[in-house]
Amino acid sequence: MNLPPSSSVEHVERYRHIIQEWLEVSCHYDLLLWLQGEMQHYLPHEIMLAAWGDFDADAVCHDVVSALLEVRSENSDARALRPLLQGLFHRWVQLGKVPYALGSGEYGFLMEERVLQCPLGGALQGMHSMLIHGISDKRGQHDCLYVMFSSSRNISPSSMDVIGILLPYIDAAFGRIEPPLRNNRCALVPLNPEAYGFSPREIAVIEWTRMGKTVSETAAILEGSIFTVKNSLLDLFQKLHAADHSQVIPTAEKTSPNNK
């Protein structure tokens, strides 16, 4: 890793910790925890959208990693997402394949109506900025585009600088895990948080998030901090101990007091 010459001891230690945890990523659940951990200090985001393939030939696959409930790859319309991904990719190429940032008003026109009808599309309406960068795979002969959506209205200059350093690790982490199944299109059964013994506050965080509120909006509603809300969402995934929300829905239904 090529660190900036001005990196402080604190930054060097943060980078070391990020790389140490990167070595342990082997599934979607690990990837989620890694991206929502120390990485948030440099690349704050609520949704990570990865896309790869031949963008010119309209042959693009995608993967979604997010702590927001139901915002998953299998709950997104790949065909409807294509105009957004192709538009972002072509701008990246036009800019010389360097990282760039956009506000919600600059990319909203690229989203088709069908995108907004899925959980991912609903969540994207609450995102106010995005950071975009990619990697060209010379051997695999395809490009990978990474889009980080944030509820913050501004992307910090430091994030623009550091994404070039951290993206190869993000790309390698995605490359180590199985891609999402594309044939899972069944409707999700609503989660019963009471079945897992969540506290009233954790349940409130879950419900507001399910209604499409962003982390910052949920924190404001509950009069808490963004850090607390993010921790509550991470606790949710740790308690459910599942890499994907769709895997835990049937279990939640079976253990519900109403189904005993």
C-alpha positions in Angstrom: 0.0 0.0 0.0 1.4 3.4 -1.0 0.6 5.7 1.8 0.6 9.5 1.4 4.0 11.0 2.6 2.1 13.0 5.2 0.4 10.0 6.8 0.4 10.3 10.6 1.0 7.4 13.0 -2.8 7.2 13.6 -3.5 6.9 9.9 -0.8 4.2 9.5 -2.4 2.3 12.3 -5.9 2.6 10.8 -4.6 1.4 7.5 -2.9 -1.6 9.1 -6.1 -2.5 10.9 -8.1 -2.3 7.7 -5.7 -4.6 5.9 -5.6 -7.0 8.8 -9.4 -7.3 8.7 -9.4 -7.5 4.9 -7.4 -10.7 5.2 -10.3 -12.3 7.1 -13.0 -11.4 4.6 -14.4 -14.7 3.1 -18.2 -14.1 2.8 -20.8 -11.4 2.4 -21.2 -11.1 6.1 -17.5 -10.5 6.6 -17.5 -8.0 3.8 -20.4 -6.1 5.4 -18.7 -5.8 8.8 -15.4 -4.8 7.1 -16.9 -2.0 5.1 -19.0 -0.8 8.0 -16.0 -0.8 10.4 -12.8 1.2 10.2 -13.4 1.8 6.5 -16.2 4.2 7.3 -13.6 6.6 8.7 -12.1 7.1 5.2 -15.0 6.1 2.9 -18.3 6.8 4.8 -21.3 5.3 3.0 -24.5 3.5 3.6 -24.6 1.5 0.3 -21.8 -0.1 -1.7 -22.8 -1.0 -5.3 -20.2 -3.1 -7.2 -20.7 -3.7 -10.9 -18.5 -5.7 -13.3 -18.6 -7.0 -16.9 -18.8 -5.4 -20.4 -20.5 -2.1 -19.9 -20.6 -1.3 -23.7 -22.1 -4.7 -24.5 -24.8 -4.3 -21.9 -23.5 -7.4 -20.0 -23.1 -6.2 -16.5 -23.5 -8.0 -13.2 -23.8 -6.2 -9.8 -23.6 -6.8 -6.1 -24.9 -4.7 -3.2 -23.5 -4.5 0.3 -25.4 -2.5 2.9 -26.4 -2.5 6.5 -29.9 -1.2 5.5 -32.5 -3.9 5.8 -33.7 -5.5 2.6 -31.2 -3.5 0.4 -29.8 -6.5 -1.2 -28.7 -7.7 -4.7 -31.6 -10.1 -5.1 -34.0 -7.3 -4.2 -32.8 -5.0 -7.0 -33.7 -5.0 -10.7 -30.5 -5.6 -12.6 -32.0 -4.5 -16.0 -33.4 -1.3 -14.5 -30.0 -0.5 -12.8 -28.1 -0.8 -16.1 -28.7 2.8 -17.3 -27.4 4.2 -14.0 -24.3 1.9 -14.0 -23.5 2.5 -17.6 -23.8 6.3 -17.2 -21.5 6.3 -14.2 -19.0 4.0 -15.9 -18.8 6.1 -19.1 -18.3 9.3 -17.1 -15.5 7.5 -15.2 -13.9 6.6 -18.5 -14.3 10.1 -19.9 -12.7 11.6 -16.9 -9.6 9.4 -17.4 -10.6 6.6 -15.0 -10.0 8.8 -11.9 -12.4 8.9 -8.8 -15.2 11.4 -8.9 -18.2 12.5 -6.9 -21.8 13.3 -7.7 -24.7 14.8 -5.9 -28.2 13.2 -6.0 -29.4 15.8 -8.5 -26.6 14.8 -10.9 -27.4 11.1 -11.1 -31.2 10.9 -10.4 -32.1 11.3 -14.1 -30.1 8.0 -14.9 -32.5 5.9 -12.7 -35.5 4.3 -14.4 -38.9 4.2 -12.6 -38.5 0.5 -12.0 -35.4 1.1 -9.9 -37.3 3.2 -7.5 -39.9 0.5 -7.0 -37.4 -1.9 -5.3 -35.8 -1.7 -1.8 -32.5 -0.5 -3.3 -34.2 2.2 -5.3 -36.2 3.4 -2.3 -33.0 3.6 -0.3 -31.2 5.5 -3.0 -33.8 8.2 -2.8 -32.4 9.0 0.7 -28.8 9.2 -0.5 -27.5 12.7 -1.3 -24.0 11.9 -2.7 -21.9 9.2 -4.3 -18.2 8.5 -4.8 -17.3 6.5 -7.9 -14.1 4.8 -8.9 -13.2 1.7 -10.9 -10.6 -0.9 -11.7 -9.7 -2.4 -15.1 -8.9 -6.1 -15.1 -6.4 -6.5 -17.8 -6.3 -10.3 -17.5 -10.0 -10.9 -17.0 -10.7 -8.3 -19.7 -13.5 -6.6 -17.9 -14.0 -3.5 -15.8 -15.2 -3.2 -12.2 -17.0 -0.1 -11.0 -17.6 0.7 -7.4 -20.2 3.3 -6.2 -20.4 4.4 -2.6 -23.8 6.1 -1.8 -23.9 8.3 1.3 -26.6 10.2 3.1 -24.1 13.0 3.5 -24.4 15.9 1.0 -20.7 16.3 0.5 -17.8 13.9 -0.3 -14.7 15.0 1.6 -11.5 15.7 -0.3 -9.8 13.1 1.9 -12.2 10.4 0.6 -11.3 11.3 -3.0 -7.6 10.9 -2.1 -7.8 7.7 -0.2 -10.2 5.7 -2.5 -7.3 5.1 -4.9 -5.4 3.5 -2.0 -8.2 1.3 -0.6 -10.1 0.3 -3.7 -7.7 -2.5 -4.8 -8.4 -4.1 -1.4 -12.1 -3.6 -1.8 -11.9 -5.1 -5.2 -9.9 -8.1 -4.0 -12.4 -8.7 -1.1 -15.3 -8.8 -3.6 -13.3 -11.2 -5.7 -13.0 -13.6 -2.9 -16.7 -14.1 -2.2 -19.4 -15.8 -4.1 -21.5 -13.6 -6.3 -25.2 -13.3 -5.3 -27.7 -15.7 -6.7 -29.7 -14.1 -9.6 -32.6 -16.5 -9.5 -33.9 -15.6 -6.0 -36.8 -13.3 -6.8 -39.3 -14.5 -4.2 -41.0 -11.9 -2.0 -39.4 -11.4 1.4 -41.5 -12.1 4.5 -41.4 -9.2 7.0 -38.9 -9.7 9.8 -40.2 -10.1 13.3 -37.5 -8.4 15.4 -39.3 -9.4 18.7 -38.5 -13.0 18.0 -34.8 -12.3 18.5 -35.1 -10.4 21.8 -34.2 -7.0 20.5 -34.5 -4.0 22.8 -37.3 -1.4 22.1 -34.7 1.0 20.7 -33.2 -1.6 18.4 -36.7 -2.5 17.1 -37.3 1.3 16.5 -34.1 1.5 14.5 -35.1 -1.5 12.5 -38.6 -0.2 11.8 -37.5 3.3 10.7 -34.8 1.8 8.5 -37.4 -0.6 6.9 -39.5 2.4 6.1 -36.7 3.8 4.0 -35.2 6.3 6.5 -31.4 6.8 6.2 -29.0 6.4 9.1 -28.9 10.2 9.7 -32.7 10.5 9.5 -33.2 7.6 11.9 -30.7 9.2 14.3 -32.6 12.5 14.2 -36.0 10.8 14.7 -34.8 8.8 17.7 -32.8 11.8 19.0 -29.6 9.8 19.0 -26.3 9.8 17.2 -25.5 8.4 13.7 -22.8 6.2 15.4 -25.4 4.6 17.7 -27.8 3.8 14.8 -25.0 2.3 12.8 -24.0 0.2 15.8 -27.6 -1.0 16.3 -27.7 -2.1 12.6 -24.4 -4.0 13.0 -25.7 -5.6 16.2 -28.8 -6.7 14.2 -26.6 -8.6 11.7 -24.4 -10.1 14.4 -27.4 -11.3 16.4 -29.0 -12.8 13.3 -25.6 -14.2 12.4 -26.4 -14.3 8.7 -24.6 -13.1 5.7 -27.8 -12.2 3.8 -31.1 -10.9 5.0 -33.0 -13.4 2.9 -31.4 -16.3 4.7 -32.8 -15.2 8.1 -36.4 -14.4 7.2 -37.7 -17.9 7.3 -36.0 -18.5 10.7 -37.5 -15.3 12.0 -41.0 -16.4 11.0 -40.6 -19.9 12.4 -39.5 -18.5 15.8 -42.2 -15.9 16.0 -44.4 -16.3 19.1 -47.5 -16.1 16.8 -46.3 -19.2 14.9 -45.7 -21.5 17.9 
